[in-house]
Amino acid sequence: MGDKDKKVVRGLGMPFFKDPMSNGNLIIEFKIEMPKRGQFTKEQLEALATILPGRVNERPKDNNYEML
């Protein structure tokens, strides 16, 4: 089970046939699978905490967010 999302980056795709100066759009498809509870060891969670921003259940410092 995972959600899929797409992002389109205009002008950074493959070049058009017989027109190498113009490019099409680059379409990136994301498939995100959230880990299940208990899937990671304590050491793995600590390692993730050092590279990911913020703390668990902490609200962002600015007001540029929505609670879902």
Buried (B, 14 or more C-beta within 10 A) or exposed (E): EEEEEEEEEEEEEEEEEEEEEEBEEEEEEEEEEEEEEEEEEEEEEEEEEEEEEEEEEEEEEEEEEEEE
